[in-house]
Amino acid sequence: MPDDENSDLRAKSDKQQSNSNQPNGLGAVMFVSQMGATIIICVAVGLAAGYYLDKLLGTSPWLLLVFTLLGIAAAFKSIFDFAKKQ
C-alpha cells in the first residue's frame, strides 16, 4: 500500500512539473507585453538622449539618428535575450 501512495504522489508531482513548463495564456500575454514595453523604452531612451545631446552640442540631426539606431539595436538585443530565456 505505501508503495502505491508514493507512486501516486510521484505521478502527481511529475504532472505538475510538466504542466508548469507549458506557458499559459496569461504568461504569454505578460511575455509579449514585456517585449513590447522593452522595445518602446529602448527606442524612447535613444531618441531622448540623441535629442538632448543635439540641442546641447548643436549637431542636429546626427546624434539623434545615431542614438535612435543604438536604441533600436538595444531593443533587438533585448528581444533575442528574452527569446533565449524562453
BATOR-424716 format. One record per residue: residue number from 1; chain; z, x, y of N, C-alpha, C, O in turn. Coordinates in pm, whole numbers. Example, Ala and Ser with C-alpha at 12.3 -4.5 7.8 and 13.67 -1.06 7.14 Angstrom:
BEGIN
     k   c     n_up   n_east   n_north    ca_up   ca_east   ca_north     c_up   c_east   c_north     o_up   o_east   o_north
     1   A      780     1319      -569      780      1230       -450      780     1320      -330      846     1424      -332
     2   A      708     1285      -225      714      1367       -106      787     1290         3      804     1341       114
//
This chain:
BEGIN
     k   c     n_up   n_east   n_north    ca_up   ca_east   ca_north     c_up   c_east   c_north     o_up   o_east   o_north
     1   A        0       80      -120        0         0          0        0       85       127      -79       59       218
     2   A       87      187       136       89       266        259      -46      333       286      -85      348       402
     3   A     -118      372       179     -249       434        200     -348      334       260     -431      372       343
     4   A     -338      207       219     -426       105        275     -399       85       423     -492       68       502
     5   A     -273       86       462     -237        67        602     -285      186       686     -334      168       797
     6   A     -270      306       633     -315       425        704     -466      426       720     -518      463       826
     7   A     -537      386       616     -682       384        625     -728      277       723     -828      297       793
     8   A     -658      163       730     -692        60        828     -669      110       970     -749       85      1059
     9   A     -558      182       989     -530       237       1122     -633      341      1162     -675      347      1277
    10   A     -674      424      1066     -776       524       1095     -909      459      1129     -979      504      1220
    11   A     -944      355      1057    -1069       284       1082    -1068      221      1222    -1168      228      1293
    12   A     -956      161      1261     -947       102       1395     -955      210      1502    -1020      191      1605
    13   A     -889      323      1478     -891       432       1574    -1032      488      1590    -1076      514      1702
    14   A    -1103      506      1478    -1240       556       1482    -1330      458      1556    -1417      499      1633
    15   A    -1310      330      1534    -1392       229       1600    -1367      230      1751    -1461      217      1829
    16   A    -1242      246      1793    -1210       250       1935    -1270      374      2000    -1319      368      2112
    17   A    -1267      487      1930    -1325       609       1985    -1475      598      1998    -1532      646      2096
    18   A    -1540      538      1901    -1685       524       1909    -1724      426      2019    -1828      443      2082
    19   A    -1643      325      2043    -1673       230       2150    -1649      292      2287    -1716      255      2383
    20   A    -1554      385      2298    -1525       446       2427    -1637      539      2471    -1649      566      2591
    21   A    -1719      590      2379    -1829       678       2414    -1947      600      2470    -2032      659      2536
    22   A    -1955      471      2445    -2066       391       2492    -2033      337      2631    -1925      281      2651
    23   A    -2126      354      2727    -2096       306       2861    -2098      153      2865    -2185       89      2806
    24   A    -2002       97      2936    -2003       -46       2953    -2074      -79      3083    -2115       12      3155
    25   A    -2089     -206      3114    -2163      -247       3232    -2101     -197      3361    -2171     -149      3449
    26   A    -1970     -208      3372    -1901      -165       3494    -1911      -14      3511    -1930       35      3622
    27   A    -1899       59      3403    -1910       205       3411    -2048      248      3457    -2061      344      3535
    28   A    -2152      179      3411    -2289       212       3452    -2309      183      3600    -2373      261      3671
    29   A    -2256       72      3648    -2267        37       3790    -2193      139      3875    -2243      181      3979
    30   A    -2076      180      3831    -1999       280       3905    -2073      413      3909    -2073      481      4012
    31   A    -2135      451      3799    -2209       577       3792    -2327      575      3889    -2349      672      3963
    32   A    -2403      466      3889    -2520       456       3976    -2477      452      4123    -2540      515      4208
    33   A    -2370      379      4154    -2326       372       4293    -2272      507      4340    -2288      542      4456
    34   A    -2208      581      4253    -2160       714       4288    -2277      807      4317    -2271      886      4410
    35   A    -2382      798      4238    -2500       880       4263    -2564      843      4396    -2604      930      4472
    36   A    -2574      713      4423    -2634       669       4549    -2554      715      4669    -2611      762      4768
    37   A    -2423      702      4661    -2338       747       4772    -2349      897      4792    -2349      945      4905
    38   A    -2358      972      4684    -2371      1117       4694    -2501     1157      4763    -2502     1247      4846
    39   A    -2610     1089      4729    -2739      1118       4792    -2731     1091      4942    -2773     1174      5023
    40   A    -2677      974      4978    -2670       937       5119    -2581     1035      5197    -2617     1076      5307
    41   A    -2469     1071      5140    -2376      1161       5210    -2437     1300      5227    -2426     1359      5334
    42   A    -2500     1352      5123    -2560      1486       5133    -2667     1491      5241    -2670     1584      5322
    43   A    -2755     1392      5242    -2862      1390       5342    -2805     1367      5482    -2850     1430      5578
    44   A    -2705     1278      5494    -2647      1250       5625    -2576     1373      5683    -2586     1399      5803
    45   A    -2506     1448      5599    -2439      1570       5647    -2543     1672      5691    -2525     1739      5793
    46   A    -2652     1685      5616    -2759      1777       5656    -2822     1737      5789    -2847     1821      5875
    47   A    -2848     1606      5805    -2904      1557       5931    -2810     1582      6048    -2852     1630      6153
    48   A    -2683     1549      6030    -2586      1564       6137    -2570     1711      6177    -2565     1743      6296
    49   A    -2560     1800      6079    -2545      1942       6108    -2668     1996      6181    -2656     2071      6278
    50   A    -2785     1959      6133    -2909      2004       6198    -2922     1952      6339    -2962     2025      6430
    51   A    -2890     1825      6359    -2899      1765       6493    -2802     1834      6588    -2839     1870      6700
    52   A    -2679     1852      6544    -2577      1916       6628    -2618     2060      6664    -2609     2100      6780
    53   A    -2661     2135      6566    -2699      2275       6592    -2823     2284      6680    -2835     2375      6762
    54   A    -2917     2189      6664    -3035      2187       6752    -2994     2162      6897    -3045     2227      6988
    55   A    -2904     2069      6918    -2858      2041       7055    -2780     2161      7112    -2794     2193      7229
    56   A    -2701     2225      7028    -2619      2337       7072    -2705     2460      7105    -2682     2527      7206
    57   A    -2803     2489      7019    -2882      2611       7034    -3017     2590      7101    -3085     2687      7135
    58   A    -3058     2463      7119    -3187      2435       7182    -3307     2471      7096    -3409     2514      7149
    59   A    -3295     2455      6967    -3403      2492       6875    -3473     2370      6815    -3532     2377      6707
    60   A    -3467     2259      6886    -3520      2132       6835    -3665     2146      6791    -3740     2210      6865
    61   A    -3710     2097      6684    -3651      2022       6573    -3629     2106      6449    -3610     2052      6340
    62   A    -3631     2238      6464    -3636      2325       6347    -3510     2322      6262    -3519     2310      6140
    63   A    -3394     2331      6322    -3272      2329       6243    -3248     2191      6181    -3192     2180      6072
    64   A    -3291     2085      6250    -3282      1951       6193    -3363     1942      6064    -3317     1887      5964
    65   A    -3483     1996      6067    -3567      1994       5947    -3508     2080      5836    -3506     2039      5720
    66   A    -3460     2198      5870    -3406      2289       5769    -3282     2229      5703    -3270     2231      5580
    67   A    -3190     2177      5784    -3067      2123       5728    -3090     1991      5654    -3018     1960      5560
    68   A    -3191     1915      5695    -3226      1794       5620    -3278     1832      5482    -3242     1769      5382
    69   A    -3362     1933      5476    -3412      1979       5346    -3299     2036      5259    -3298     2016      5138
    70   A    -3205     2106      5322    -3089      2155       5247    -3004     2039      5194    -2953     2047      5083
    71   A    -2989     1933      5272    -2916      1815       5227    -2984     1747      5110    -2919     1703      5016
    72   A    -3116     1739      5117    -3191      1679       5006    -3177     1765      4881    -3161     1712      4771
    73   A    -3182     1897      4897    -3166      1987       4782    -3026     1972      4722    -3010     1972      4600
    74   A    -2925     1960      4807    -2788      1941       4758    -2775     1809      4684    -2703     1800      4585
    75   A    -2844     1706      4732    -2841      1576       4665    -2903     1586      4525    -2848     1531      4429
    76   A    -3017     1654      4513    -3079      1671       4382    -2989     1751      4287    -2978     1718      4169
    77   A    -2926     1855      4340    -2836      1934       4256    -2719     1848      4206    -2680     1858      4090
    78   A    -2665     1765      4293    -2556      1676       4252    -2601     1579      4145    -2526     1551      4051
    79   A    -2722     1526      4158    -2775      1432       4057    -2788     1503      3923    -2752     1446      3819
    80   A    -2838     1626      3923    -2851      1700       3798    -2714     1730      3737    -2698     1726      3615
    81   A    -2614     1761      3822    -2479      1786       3773    -2418     1658      3711    -2352     1665      3608
    82   A    -2442     1543      3776    -2395      1416       3721    -2460     1389      3585    -2394     1343      3491
    83   A    -2590     1418      3576    -2661      1393       3451    -2609     1483      3338    -2603     1440      3223
    84   A    -2572     1605      3370    -2518      1695       3269    -2386     1644      3213    -2361     1654      3093
    85   A    -2302     1587      3301    -2173      1537       3258    -2187     1417      3165    -2105     1397      3076
    86   A    -2290     1340      3184    -2309      1221       3104    -2385     1257      2983    -2413     1171      2899
//
